[in-house]
Amino acid sequence: MLIILEILGFLICLNSGIRLLFAVSVYAGLKGANKWTAQGEQVEINNVNLKKAVNTLRTNAILLVVGGILIFIGENYSH
């Protein structure tokens, strides 16, 4: 039963880790775009997308921790 938790934790970590890498690159790109954009409307659009990127970062970081906890439980209590 606990091996299922371990496998589930591994899959969650793998999935959220990959998404976290993409979210970090989007976040960095939007931060850089805000520095060089002169039009006010484009900055507002970038700020909305920046908030979405921050929420994605937060969600995937939480999922990464949850997956790590599941792996920890599966490793330590399955024996």
HELIX and SHEET records of a PDB file:
HELIX    1   1 LEU A    2  TRP A   36  1                                  35    
HELIX    2   2 GLY A   40  TYR A   77  1                                  38    
END                                                                             
